[in-house]
Amino acid sequence: MRFTKMQGLGNDYVYLDCTKYAPENLPGLAERISDRHFGVGSDGLICIFPSETADFRMRMFNADGSEGEMCGNGIRCVGKYVYDKGLTGKTTLTVETLAGIKTLKLTIDNRMVSAVEVDMGTPRLEKARILTFQGKEYRGIPVSMGNPHFVISISGVRQFDLSHIAPLSVPNPLFPKGVNVEIMEALSPQLLEMRVWERGSGETLACGTGACAALAAAVAEGMAERTATVQLLGGELLIRWDEADEHIYMTGPAVTVFEGDWEE
């Protein structure tokens, strides 16, 4: 089975072309192939299928085999994969996900994709809530980008021990399917710093939907402008919350790491 390892700001996934054939038991395969000691090593598995409603369909599995609705860094790499491998000649294309159909605009350099802008849709924000764990209260903004996020504003993002809030990501009364937890600090109205604990994967170097959720929460709290750079451990994303259509647009890189064959 031929695979491609790709990453967006260090958020790395194994990619499979399932347009003609798909392996059985994709959740189990995701667990095995994502293992960083005995497998390829990744934050999860992304499979690219044909679609009846879009140009392609994407299924995304976390490292523990659970299926996620959407992955912002992952979908940018889907755009690079299908263009670079000649599965499409379009520079604007649509991808079906469990969070709806997303539109991608590809930036081409030397006949290869270097960056991708994704229309991430309209964020759904709720009022600030408080989650309690081991007697400690965490105030955050619930934001849905098609998948669930809980954005906590703190000072000292880099120094914070993120493992303290890891238990918040598991299923709870507010988030019965679990939640991605972001800690965020507004360094200026145009610059946010963020780290993320993703349900099913743990701390990752970047999360595209999380960066969109962080901007939406920061704007709602009066801490940021509608266009800002989000600094993550793996690099930077440009996030723009358009006033005309209320959609959030995310722009960032997509990189192929290596290719190989997986045998079982």
N, C-alpha and C positions, 0 to 999 in steps of 0.2 A: 504494500500500500504506500503510494507516494504521498509525502506530506511536505508542507512548507511552514517553517517557523517565521513568524512576523511579529513586529512590535510597534506600538505607538507610545512614545514617551516611556518605554520600559514596561508597559502593560503588554505582556507577551502571550501569544496564543499559537497553538498548532492549527493549521488550516488544511482542510480537505476539500477537494473538488468532488462534490456529490451530484454533479449535473447529469451523470450517466449511471453511477453506481454508488450506493451508500452502504457502509458496513452495518452489521447488526449491533444492537446493544450499545448505542452511542454514549449513554451515561457511564457504563463500565469502561469503555474505551477512553473516555475523558479522564477518568481517575488514573488509569494505567499510564497513559501517554503524558499526563501532566506531571507525574512524579519526577522531582528534580534529581533524584538519586538513581532510580531504576528505569525511568522513562526518558522522553525527550526533554521534559522540564518546561512548564509553562503555567500561566494563571488559568488555563482552561483550553477548551477545544471549540473551534468554530467551523461549521460545515456549510458549504455553499450549494444550494439546491436550485433547480428551476422554479419558476413562480408563474401562477396563472394570472396574477394581478400586478406584478412588477417585473423588472428586468431579471432580478434574482431574489432568492429567499435565503435568509441567514438563520441558522440555529446556533445558539451559543450555550456551552456547558461550562460551569465552573470546575475548578480542580477537584471538588468532591463529588462530581457527577450530577449535581443539581442543575436544572436548566434555567437560565436567566432570560428575562424578557428582551434585554437590549444591552449593548456595550458600545459606548461612543468611540473609544480607541479601536475596538475590534472592527467596527463597521468601516472606519477609514481604511483599514488594511484590506477589507473586502473589496473596496473600490480599487485599490492598487492591484490586488490579486487578479481580478477579472479583466482589468485593462492590460496590465503587463503581460498576462498569459494569453492575450488575444481572444478571450471569451466575449469581449465586446469592444467596439470601436468608439463607443459613446464617451464623451467627457462630462455629460450630465446624465445620471442614471438613477433608477429607483431600486430600493432594496426592501423586501418584505421582512418584517420582524414581528415578534409577539407583541411589541409595543406600537405596531402600525407600520405603514410604509414611509420610509425615509428617503429624501432626495439628496444625492451627493453631487458635488461639483468638483471635478478633478483638475489639479494643476499639473501640467505636463512639462518636464524638462528632459531634453535628449530622448524623447519617445518613451519615457518612463514617468510614472506618477511620483511626485515628490511631496505633495500636500493635498489634503482633501477638506472641503467645507461641507458640513452636514447640517441639513435642516432638521433640528432635533424636536420640532413641534412646540406646543404650548405647555409651559410648566403648570402644574396644579399645586398651589401652595395652601397649607392650612395654617391656622393660628398656632403660635408657639405652644409647645407641650413640654411637659417635664417627665422624663423617664428616670426611675429610681433603681439603683443597683447597689446592694450591700450598704444600704443606708445613705448613699450619696446621690444627690439630685443632679441631673443634667438637663438643662434647658436647651431646646433645639427647635428648628422649624422643619416640619414634615413637608417634603417636596416630592411629587411624582414626576418623573421624566419618562413615564411608561414603565419604569421600575421604581421601587421605593427608596427614598433617601431621608436621613435625619441629620440636619446640618447644625452643628454646635459651634457657636462663636466663642473663641478663647484667645488669650494672649500667649505667645510663645509656642507656636505650632511645632517648630522644629524640635524643641526640648521635651514635648509632652510624651509620656509613655502611653502609646496608643493601645497597648494591651489592656489598660484599665477599662476602656470602653468596649472592648471586643464582645463581652457578653450582651451588650445592647443589640447586637446584630442578629441574634437568634430570634425565632418566633416569640412574640409577646402579644399582650392584648391589643396594643396600638398597631402592631405590624404582624399579623398572624402568619405571614410567609417569610418573616425575617426582613432585615433592612440593611442597606449600605449606610455606614455611619461616617460622616465627614466632620473634621475639625477645621475651622476656617478663621483666618484673621485678615482684616482689611488693612493692608499696609498703607494704602491711599485709595481714593475713590476709583482709580483706574488699575489698581494692582491688589490682587488677593493671593494669599498663601494658603495651601490646603494639603491635608493628608487624608487618607481614606482607609477604612477597614471594610472590605467587601465581604458580604455574606457568601459563604461557600469557598472563599479563597484566602481570607485574612488580609493583612496589609499589602497593598500593591503600590507600585511606583506611580501609578496614575489611574484616573477614572474619568472618562469623558462625560458620562451622564452626571457623575458627581460634581464635576467642575461646573456644569450647567446649573445644577441644583444649588451649588454654593453661590453663584452669581445671583440667581433668583432670590435666594434668602437674604443676601447682602443688600440687594436693591430694596426688598421689602422692609428691611430693618433700617434703611436710610444710610447705609455704610458705603455704598458703591454706586457708580454710574452704570448705565445700561450696557456699556461696552467696557470690558476690562480684560486684562491679562491675568490668567490664573497660573500661579507657580505651583508645580507639583514636584515630588522628589525626582521624577523622570524628565522634567522639562516644563515647557510653557504651552498653554493653549490660549487662543484668542476666543473669547466668548462674547457674543453680541445678542442682546435681547431687543429685537426690532419693535419699534413703537407702532408701526403700521399694521403688521399682521399678528403681533404678540408672540411670534415664534422665536425660539432661541437658535442661533447659528454658532456652530463650533468649528474652528479651523485649526488644524495641526498636522504634523508629519505622519507618514506611514512608511515603514522600513521593512524590507525583506532581510532576514538574518541568515538563514541557510535552508537547504532542502535535503531530504533524505528518504529512505525507505524504512517502513515499520513492519516487522514480521512478528506474527503470533502463532 
